[in-house]
Amino acid sequence: MYELYWYMASQRQAMFERRVAGDAPPWTDDPILAAYKFCNVYRAADRVSQYMIRDVCYHDEDCTPQDRVFQIVAFRTFSKIDTWRSVRDHLGRYPTLEDLADGGFTTALDRAVVVNGGLYTGAFILCATDAYGQGRKHLNHVELWRHMFLADDLADRILDATSLRQVYDLLHGYPLMGDFMSYQTAIDLNYSALLNFSENEFTQAGPGALRGIRKCFADLGDYSPADVILWMLEHQVEEMDRLGLPFRGLYGRPLHAVDCQGLFCETDKYCREAVPELASARSRIKARFTPTPTPIGLFFPPKWGINKALPAAPVYSSANSLPQTYVQAAIF
């Protein structure tokens, strides 16, 4: 199972590279990777993170740094592109702290419920929804953001933070902000130009990663799950070489802690099909891939220095260009 972790990283990234290069499917001869939905090896290359980076972290509308912190935190809570687009359509621009204060943001969310049916993705398990006494999940989150940004000036405190761990701790101190959501949001804030901390100074294993770690290691000894993730980070080159697995990274960018964390989650999913006899709280992979016809060009935080190596054309294939009988693995 431990070696499957590295196999997953190598095979899954090779699929990404083949699709970006414009190769026709199938992009793998692994039947499990070809049939089911798996996240990218690099978190920042997945569709929602790509939208986050381009259209939330680096949009070119005039707004204050504090507004942008609010936008990033709010977007990640929903993690649903359609919700964000509906809010923008209603307001005619990106939401600001003024919209949060005067109720305009709440009205935009209420409208988004009507337009889209639901506001949230199923990607994250969110904390209990009634912490602020509201009967609906999104209204509790509005009250959370009012608490954070209007009452406590959290944006200023985040902008003054001196480490990724401090950003996590600031977020984690609020109701509805669990361990994993606080970590994911801290990573998103760090994608922006507002912060520039090492992603490898701190990590937090999510529920899926914990399941994957338990499948890869019989006994952690004195290591914590975070220690294990950082150990994988530190040994990625030698382990890929030892196993003879090709891995070129993301345009030269090696795996970072958040990617190693996510790979444990994807390894857990892979093992449900590859090694079903392993005891697990989850017995099957729920999702198969449905191609998204909307093209989006890759774009990463400019401070990473890899955008110049990206293909110029959009890399998302149109659903109409794919054989209808072929079940693809998910790249974005």
C-alpha positions in Angstrom: 0.0 0.0 0.0 2.9 2.3 0.7 4.3 1.8 -2.7 0.9 2.3 -4.2 1.1 5.9 -2.9 4.1 6.6 -5.1 2.6 4.7 -8.0 -0.5 6.9 -7.8 1.6 10.0 -7.8 3.6 9.0 -10.8 0.6 7.6 -12.9 -1.8 10.3 -12.0 0.6 13.1 -12.9 1.5 11.4 -16.2 -2.2 11.4 -17.0 -2.3 15.2 -16.4 0.7 15.7 -18.6 -0.7 13.7 -21.4 -4.0 15.6 -21.3 -2.3 19.0 -21.2 -0.2 17.9 -24.2 -3.4 17.3 -26.1 -3.0 13.5 -26.3 -6.2 11.7 -27.1 -7.7 9.4 -24.4 -7.2 7.0 -22.9 -4.3 8.6 -20.9 -3.6 5.5 -18.8 -3.9 1.7 -19.1 -4.7 1.5 -15.3 -8.4 0.4 -15.2 -9.1 2.0 -11.9 -7.5 5.4 -12.8 -9.3 5.2 -16.1 -12.7 4.6 -14.6 -13.1 6.7 -11.5 -12.7 10.3 -10.5 -9.4 11.2 -8.7 -8.1 14.6 -7.8 -4.9 15.9 -9.3 -1.6 15.1 -7.7 -1.1 18.9 -7.3 -4.0 20.5 -5.4 -3.5 23.8 -7.3 -4.2 22.1 -10.7 -7.7 20.9 -9.8 -10.6 22.8 -11.4 -11.9 24.6 -8.3 -8.4 25.6 -7.1 -7.6 26.8 -10.6 -10.7 29.0 -10.5 -9.8 30.1 -7.0 -6.3 31.2 -8.0 -7.2 33.0 -11.2 -10.6 34.5 -10.4 -10.4 35.0 -6.6 -6.8 35.3 -5.6 -5.6 37.2 -8.7 -8.7 38.9 -10.2 -8.0 42.5 -11.3 -11.0 44.3 -9.9 -10.2 47.1 -7.5 -10.6 45.9 -3.9 -8.8 46.3 -0.6 -6.5 43.5 0.7 -9.1 43.0 3.5 -11.8 42.5 0.8 -9.7 39.9 -0.9 -9.1 38.0 2.3 -12.9 37.9 2.8 -13.4 36.7 -0.8 -10.9 33.9 -0.5 -12.3 32.6 2.8 -15.9 32.8 1.5 -15.2 31.1 -1.8 -13.4 28.2 -0.1 -16.3 27.7 2.3 -18.6 27.0 -0.6 -15.9 25.6 -3.0 -18.6 25.9 -5.7 -17.9 28.0 -8.8 -21.5 28.4 -9.7 -22.3 30.0 -6.3 -19.5 32.5 -6.8 -20.6 33.4 -10.3 -24.2 33.9 -9.1 -23.1 36.2 -6.3 -21.0 38.2 -8.8 -23.8 38.4 -11.3 -26.2 39.7 -8.6 -23.8 42.3 -7.2 -22.2 43.2 -10.6 -18.8 42.8 -9.1 -16.8 40.8 -6.5 -18.3 41.0 -3.0 -16.7 43.3 -0.5 -16.8 43.8 3.3 -19.3 46.6 2.7 -21.6 44.1 1.0 -21.2 41.8 4.1 -22.1 44.7 6.4 -25.1 46.1 4.6 -26.7 42.7 3.7 -26.0 42.8 0.0 -23.9 39.7 0.2 -26.6 37.8 2.1 -29.2 38.8 -0.6 -26.9 37.6 -3.3 -26.5 34.2 -1.6 -30.3 33.9 -1.1 -30.6 34.5 -4.9 -27.9 31.9 -5.6 -29.9 29.3 -3.7 -32.8 29.9 -6.0 -30.7 29.9 -9.2 -28.4 27.0 -8.4 -30.4 24.9 -5.9 -27.4 24.5 -3.6 -24.5 26.6 -2.5 -22.0 24.1 -1.4 -19.8 21.4 -2.9 -19.6 18.0 -1.4 -15.8 18.1 -1.3 -15.4 19.1 2.3 -17.2 18.0 5.5 -18.3 21.3 7.1 -18.8 21.8 10.9 -22.3 21.9 12.4 -24.3 24.6 10.8 -26.2 26.2 13.7 -23.4 27.8 15.7 -24.8 31.2 15.2 -28.4 30.3 15.8 -29.5 30.5 12.1 -31.7 27.9 10.6 -29.8 27.7 7.3 -26.2 26.8 6.7 -25.3 29.8 4.6 -26.8 32.2 7.0 -24.7 30.8 9.8 -21.7 31.3 7.6 -22.7 34.9 6.9 -22.8 35.4 10.7 -19.4 33.7 11.0 -17.9 36.1 8.4 -19.5 39.1 10.1 -17.9 37.9 13.4 -14.5 37.4 11.7 -14.2 40.4 9.5 -16.5 43.1 10.9 -16.3 42.5 14.6 -12.8 41.0 15.0 -10.9 42.6 12.0 -9.6 39.1 11.1 -8.4 40.2 7.7 -5.9 42.6 9.3 -4.7 40.0 11.7 -4.2 37.5 8.8 -2.3 40.1 6.8 0.0 40.7 9.8 0.6 37.0 10.4 4.2 35.7 10.4 3.7 32.1 9.5 1.3 29.7 7.8 0.6 28.0 11.1 -0.4 31.4 12.6 -2.9 31.9 9.7 -4.3 28.4 10.4 -4.6 29.2 14.1 -6.4 32.5 13.5 -9.0 30.7 11.3 -9.2 27.7 13.6 -10.2 29.8 16.5 -13.7 30.4 15.1 -16.9 28.3 15.2 -17.5 26.3 12.0 -13.8 26.3 11.1 -12.6 22.8 11.7 -9.1 21.4 11.4 -9.2 20.6 7.7 -11.2 23.6 6.5 -8.9 25.9 8.4 -5.9 24.3 6.8 -7.4 24.4 3.3 -8.3 28.0 3.6 -4.9 28.9 4.9 -3.4 27.3 1.8 -5.7 29.3 -0.4 -4.8 32.6 1.3 -1.2 31.7 0.8 -1.7 31.2 -3.0 -2.5 34.9 -3.2 -0.1 37.8 -3.3 -1.2 38.8 0.2 0.9 36.1 1.9 4.1 34.2 1.0 4.9 31.5 3.5 6.3 28.1 2.9 3.6 25.5 2.3 6.0 22.9 3.9 6.2 24.5 7.4 2.9 23.1 8.5 0.3 20.5 7.4 -3.0 19.1 8.6 -4.3 15.7 7.6 -7.9 15.5 6.5 -10.2 12.5 7.1 -9.4 10.9 3.8 -5.7 11.4 4.3 -5.9 9.7 7.7 -7.6 6.7 6.1 -4.8 6.6 3.5 -2.1 6.8 6.1 -3.7 3.9 8.0 -3.7 1.8 4.9 0.0 2.6 4.0 1.5 2.1 7.5 0.8 -0.7 9.9 2.2 1.4 12.8 3.2 5.1 13.0 5.4 4.6 16.0 6.1 8.0 17.5 5.1 9.8 14.3 2.0 12.0 14.0 0.0 12.1 10.8 1.6 15.5 10.0 5.1 13.9 10.6 4.3 11.2 8.1 3.1 13.7 5.5 6.3 15.7 5.9 8.4 12.5 5.8 6.8 11.7 2.4 7.6 15.2 1.2 11.2 14.9 2.2 11.7 11.5 0.6 9.8 11.9 -2.7 12.8 11.9 -5.0 14.6 8.9 -3.5 11.4 6.9 -3.3 10.4 7.6 -6.9 14.0 6.6 -7.9 14.0 3.5 -5.8 10.7 2.3 -7.4 11.7 3.3 -10.9 8.7 5.6 -11.2 9.0 8.6 -13.6 7.9 11.9 -11.9 8.8 15.4 -13.2 6.7 17.4 -10.8 4.5 20.3 -11.9 6.6 22.1 -14.4 9.6 21.5 -12.1 7.7 22.1 -8.9 8.1 19.2 -6.5 5.4 17.9 -4.3 4.6 20.1 -1.3 3.0 19.2 2.0 -0.6 19.9 0.9 -0.1 17.7 -2.2 1.4 14.8 -0.1 -1.6 15.2 2.2 -4.0 15.0 -0.7 -2.2 12.0 -2.2 -3.0 9.9 0.9 -6.7 10.7 0.4 -6.5 9.6 -3.3 -4.5 6.5 -2.3 -7.3 5.6 0.1 -9.8 5.9 -2.8 -7.7 3.8 -5.1 -7.3 1.0 -2.5 -11.1 0.7 -2.3 -11.0 -0.9 -5.7 -7.4 -2.2 -5.9 -7.4 -3.9 -2.4 -11.1 -4.1 -1.3 -10.3 -6.6 1.4 -8.7 -3.8 3.5 -10.9 -2.6 6.3 -12.2 0.9 5.6 -14.9 3.3 6.6 -15.5 3.8 2.9 -16.1 0.7 0.7 -16.3 2.2 -2.8 -15.4 5.2 -5.0 -18.5 7.2 -5.5 -17.8 9.3 -8.5 -16.9 8.6 -12.1 -15.7 11.4 -14.3 -18.0 13.6 -16.3 -16.1 15.9 -18.7 -16.7 19.6 -18.2 -17.0 21.4 -21.5 -15.9 24.8 -20.2 -12.3 25.4 -21.2 -9.9 27.0 -18.6 -6.3 27.7 -19.2 -3.9 26.7 -16.4 -2.7 29.5 -14.2 -0.6 29.2 -11.0 0.5 31.7 -8.4 3.0 33.9 -10.3 5.4 33.8 -7.3 5.9 30.1 -8.1 7.6 31.0 -11.3 6.1 28.2 -13.4 3.5 30.0 -15.6 6.0 30.7 -18.3 6.2 27.0 -18.9 2.5 26.4 -19.3 0.7 25.7 -22.6 -0.9 28.8 -24.1 -4.1 27.1 -25.1 -6.9 25.9 -22.7 -6.3 22.3 -21.7 -9.8 21.2 -20.7 -11.3 19.0 -23.4 -14.8 19.6 -24.6 -17.3 16.9 -23.7 -18.3 16.7 -27.3 -14.8 15.8 -28.4 -14.7 12.7 -26.2 -15.9 9.2 -27.2 -19.3 8.7 -25.5 -18.5 5.1 -24.5 -15.2 6.0 -22.8 -15.1 6.6 -19.1 -12.3 9.0 -18.3 -10.3 9.6 -15.2 -10.7 13.1 -13.8 -7.9 15.5 -14.4 -9.5 18.7 -13.3 
